[in-house]
């Protein structure tokens, strides 16, 4: 029998990463579950997947904001599975608030987790993957990576940077037999879309209070009617890992497909106005200070 394909999944302790690690293990993959607290996460993952003590499910500690942790994780991965067939960059954090409201420390942590850490991990594993001459690197993006969304500027900016890196990387590594896929995710029922899983920087009494009040109400309603189970995302990820194109961008979920289609066919001004209307934001100049008509 041939050896099972190996996949590294970051952020495997919860949400989409947890569901994906569970499904891929059940489908016969050798899964390296990278997470910040593996002692806690692996227990739940083994139970959900039915893995027990099977060595096809391997926990690896990884903190993408710590360069030493990234180096150690890459070394462990290569010692245990050699060159992984697939590397899935799923780990991420979320922040709610206008660009002006997000502290710089959170902007930096967002990019470290979503871009800089994944770049470092990829660079550490690429030599062995190049030597193997086959494999796939998969970036988990979102609608915010396709188009910058109000009130999630830091998240959108980081996901957009992730996608541009993916496009560049694909051109560089395709000659070695390695492919890159960007997965644009829709709305899934995970911690990252809840108050518990998001760093909330919104000021409901500040200059953007009108934005927040409307967007919070509409956002909660949209999540209630549109959020799908993480298991449905995992099935889409599994299918993407079988891709053979040097570069692919795939939508997972109907709302993600709609965003991709609209971004291709509509001009920028139409996208801007459409986003404003959907989110209930004031019109251009709607909150501009009024001039005093009674001045002398």
N, C-alpha and C positions, 0 to 999 in steps of 0.2 A: 504494500500500500504506500502511496505517496504521502509525504508529510502534509498536514493541513496548512493552508495559507495563514500567515500571521498578520494581525492588524493591531496597531497602537491607537488607542482612543484617549484623548485628553478630556478631562472633566467627566470621567466615567462614574463618579459617585452619585450623580443625580440627573434628573431631567432627560434630555435627549441623549446624552452620552450614556447614561445608565440603561435606557431602553435599547440603544444600539448595541452596547456590549452584551446585553442579555440575548438579543436576537442572533447576533453573529456567532456567539458561542453555541447556541442551540442549532445553528446551521452548519456547525463543524469547523468554524474558524478557531485558530489559536489566538486568544484575545489578551493583549497587554492593556490592563485597565490602569491608566495613569490618573492619579488623584492626589490632592494635597494631604488627605488623611486616610491612607489605605487600610489601616487597622480597623477603622469604623466602616468604611465604604465596602470593603471586600466581603464582609459578613452578609450584608444585605444583597450584594450582587450574586454571591454564591447561592443564596437561598432563592432569589428570584429566577435564576437561570437553571437551577437544579444541578449545578456543577459539583457540589460537594467539595472533595479535595482534589478534583481533577486538575492536572497541571496544564491543561489547555486554557485555564483562566489564571492570569498572572498579575498580581497587584504590584504597581511600581509607584513610589512616592515622587510627586512632581509639583513644584511650585514655579509657575511660569514667570514670577516676578523675581526669582532668585537664580542668578547665573550658575552658582555652584550646584543647585538642585537640578538644573537642566543638564549640566555636564554629567552628573552622577546618574541621572535617569537614562541618558543616551548610552552610557557605558553598560548599565544593567540590561537594557533592552538588547544590545548587541551580544552580550554574554549569554542571554537566555534564548533568544530566537534568531540571532544572526541579523541579516538584513531583513527588516520587516517588509512584507509585500505591500502593505498599505499603512499610511499614516493619516489619521483623522484629527484635524484641528477643530475640536468642538468646544473646548473650555472658553468661558467668557463670563463677563459680569455685566450688570445693567445699571443704568442711572437715569432717573427722571428729573427733568429740570431744563430750563432754557440755558443756552450756551453761557450766558452771563451769570447764571446762578451756580453752575458747576465749579467747584474749587479746582485749582490747577493740579492739586495732588490727586484728585480723582481722574482728571483727564490723563495724567501720566500713568496711573494704575490701569486705566482702560486700555491704553495703547500697549503697555507692557504685557498685559494678559492676552490681548487679541492679536497683536502684531509682533512686537519685539521678541517676546518669549517664543512664539511659534517659529519665527525666523531662525532663532538660535537653535532650537531643537531640530528643525529641518536641516540646517547646515551641518549639525553634528552627525545626523544619520545619512545624509546624502552620499558620502563616499562609499559606504557599504551597499546602498541601494543602486548606485551607478554600477558598481562591480557586478552586482547580481543581474543587471540589465533588464529588469522588469519591476513593475510596481506602480502604485498610484498614491498621490497626495491629494487629500480631500479637505477643502476648507468649508466650514459651516458658516454661511453668511445669513443675511435676512433681507427683508424689503428695505430696511434702513441702509443696507450696503449698496442697493441699486439707486436709491434716491434719498437724500438727506431729509429726515423727518423732524418737524418741530417738536421740542420738548425732549428729544433724545439725541441732541447734537453730538455729544461725545461718543455715544454708542454708534451712531450712523457714520461718523467720521472714521472710527476705528474699523468698522466693517467695510467701509469703502476702501480704506487703505489695504485691508486684507485682500480684497478682490483685485486691486491693481497689482499687488505683489504676486498673486496667483497667476495673473495674465503674463506678467514678465517671466516668472519662474517657468511657466509652461514652455515658452519659447526656448529657454536655456537648456532644459533637461530632456526635451522630447528626443533629441538625437541619441540619447543613451537608453531609450526604451521606456522612459518614465512618463506617465501622464498626470495631469492635474484636473481636478473637477471642483467647481464652486457649486455648493448646494445653497440655493436661496430658499430659506424656510418661511413658511407661513406662520400662523398663530397656533401654538401648541400649548397644552395645559401643563405647564411646568412652573417651578418657583420663579423663574426669571421674569415672568409677566405678572407676578403678584407683588403686593406690598412687601411681603416677607423676603422676597428674593431680589429686591431692587433698592439701591441707595437713593432715597428720596430727597432731592435738594430743592423742591418746589417751594416757593414763598407765596402762599395764598393771600397774603396781605400786601404784596409788593406790586411793582408796575405791571407784572404779567398776570395779575390775579384773574382778570377776565378770561385770559387764555386758559388758565388752569381749571377754572370752574367748569367751563364748557367741555374741554378736552377730557377731563377726568370722568365726567358723566357719560360722554359718548364712548370713551375707551372701555369703560367697564361693561357697557352694553355690548360693544363689539366682541369683547372677549367671551362674554356669556354665550353669544350665538355662533361664534366662529372657531373657538378653540377646539382643536382636535387632540386625540390621545397621542402621547409620545411614541407609542408602538407603531402608529401609522407612519410617522417620520422614519423610524428605524427601518421599516420595509423599503422606503425610498432610498435610504442610505445604502442598504445592502445591494440594491439594484445598481446604484451608481458605482459601487466598487467593482462591478463587472464590466464597466465601460472600457473601451479600447481606443478612444480618440485621444490625441495628444492634449487637447483642451476641450472641456465641456462646461457649460453653465446650465444647471438643471433646477427647475422649481419643484419644491415639495409642498404641495398644498394648493388649493384653488385660489386663495388670496395672493399667494406668491406668484402664481402663474399670471394672474391679472396684472400685478405690478410690472412684471417683466414685459408683457405685451404692451401695456400702456407706455412704458418707458421707450419702447421702440417706435411707436407710431405717433405719439403726441409731441408737439414742440414744448420747449422748456416752460414757456409762459402758461401753457394749458395745464401742464403738470402742476405748476405752482398754484394756480387758481383752483384746480381740482382738489389738491390737498387742503387748501384753505377752507373750501366749502365743506368738505367731508369732516374736517376737524372743528368747524364752527369758529374759525378765527376771524377777527375783525378785518374789514376791507383795508386796502392800502390807504394810509393816512387817517384811519378811523379813530386812532387814539392820539392824534397829534394835538398838542396844546392849542386851545382856541385863542385867537387874538382878542384883545379887549376892544370891543366896538365903541366903548365910551371914553376912549382916551382923548385927551385935550390936544 
